């Protein structure tokens, strides 16, 4: 046997096969990547677990009456959350949506009841006012380049003051609406399906989310909204007019607030300048729990609908279990913290 060493064969660099490190993912890593790809699954899982838990605690939880009551209770906040979702998808936030909703309900009531304007025209003018408030927020954010948080905090105070001024701090009672403007209470009209009693306000909420789902996933406008929310500088370099997209988002959000205002009149049965005082925070809660990232550009529009349902399920389940209202707020607070923590964890997935 020869002791001569084997010749060294030099490979042509062009013939070298690329080598990749194969990192073994743990089960937790796979869950993290799955939730990063499908962020709406987080609220879906929470909703399913909540339904199971409260169904076991209270035998009346799954009754048709209780489930339909949950839908009625979240109809207004759910519709408002749809408007909030559009703004948050662009990495902004709108603290004025609740004030806009109450202001528009007051405008509709004052026009129809105290000024004698035909109710359909009063409703259209109210929706136009909603578009105007959204356009104002959008102008301040896009043209003056003010931070959305500060801008909408300021307009929240402005719209609240206008609300008190126009209403004179007086409530338009249900009997007055029934006599002079019954159409304003249309979305409070009830109908029955298989033992469940729903309102047209619930139908409105579902229609709003369905339309936004189509607009965001099947139109160029929707793709631009996500692009602007994810990286506005890259979107601008790609030829997207980011200012125009942002302005349109705030304008559409204002119109949806107008629809929520009409729905709120039917829900409450009257028009009060002090109603839905916490609607701003409730809409943000539904969006955050629904899995839309506060950093923009990620999340499904269906998430806030599920988020609103989760809050409704928690409130209903805890109430049936005899839990005090303050502990319901306590549970909702932890839900928000949990949702934000999950979002931060999911965002750590490397691209």
C-alpha positions, 0 to 999 in steps of 0.5 A, a space after each residue: 500500500 502506497 503511503 502517498 497522500 491522496 491528491 487534493 482536488 480544487 473545486 471551481 467556486 462556480 461549482 460549489 454547492 450552497 450550504 444553509 444552516 438548518 435551525 431546528 424550530 421548537 414547538 413554541 417557535 412554530 406557534 410564533 411563526 403561525 400566529 405571525 402568519 395568521 394574527 387573527 387566530 389569537 382572538 379566535 382562540 381567545 373567543 372560543 376558549 371564553 365561550 367554552 369557559 362561560 358555557 361551563 360556568 353558567 347553563 344559561 350562557 348559550 341560550 339564544 336570548 343571551 347570545 343575541 343580547 351580546 350581539 346587540 350590546 356590541 353592535 355600536 362599539 363594533 361599528 365604531 371599532 371598524 372606523 378605528 381599525 382603518 386608522 390603526 392599520 395606518 399606524 395612527 390612532 383616533 381618540 375622537 371617534 366616540 365624540 364624533 359619533 355622539 356629535 353626529 347623533 346630536 346633529 341628526 336629532 337637532 336637524 330632524 326634531 328641532 329644525 324640521 328638516 326631513 329625516 332622510 336629509 337630516 341623516 345624510 347631513 349627519 353622515 356628511 358631518 362625519 365625513 367632514 370631521 374625518 377630513 379635518 383629522 386627515 388634513 391635520 395629520 397629512 398636511 400639517 404633519 401633526 401626530 395622530 395621537 395629539 391631533 385627535 386628542 385635540 379634536 376630541 375636545 373640539 367635537 365634545 364642546 360642539 356636542 354640548 353647544 348644539 344639544 344645549 346639554 339636553 336629551 331628546 327623549 324616546 317619545 319625541 323621536 317616536 312622534 317626529 323622527 322614528 326613522 332615526 331609531 330604525 337600527 334599534 328595530 328588532 327581528 327574530 331568527 330561530 329564537 334569537 332576537 337581533 336588531 338592524 344595528 347588528 346587521 349594520 355592523 356585519 355589513 360594515 365589516 364585510 364591505 371593509 373586508 372586500 375593500 382592504 383585500 380586493 381593491 388597490 386602495 386596501 393594498 395601499 392602506 396596508 403598505 402605508 401602515 407598514 412602511 410609509 417611506 417605502 410606499 412613497 418610493 413605490 409611487 403611492 400617494 401616502 397623504 391621499 391614502 391617509 386622508 381617505 382613511 380618515 374620511 371613511 372612518 368619519 363616515 363610519 362614525 356617522 353610521 355608528 351614530 345612527 345605530 346608537 340612536 336606535 340602541 339607546 332609544 334617545 339622543 343624549 350628549 353624554 351617552 357612550 362617553 367611553 366609546 373611544 377606549 372601547 373601540 381601541 380595546 376591540 381593535 387591540 384585542 382583535 389582533 391589529 398591530 398598533 404599529 400599523 400594517 398588520 392584522 385582519 379587519 375581521 379581528 376587531 369584530 372578534 375583539 368586540 365579541 370577546 369583550 361582550 362575551 366576557 361582560 355577559 359571562 361574568 355578569 351571569 356568574 354574579 361578578 361585580 362590574 368593577 371586576 369586569 373592567 379588571 378582566 378587560 384591562 388584563 385582556 388588553 395587556 395580554 393582547 399587546 404582549 402577544 402582539 409584541 411577541 409575534 413581531 419578534 419573528 425574524 423575517 
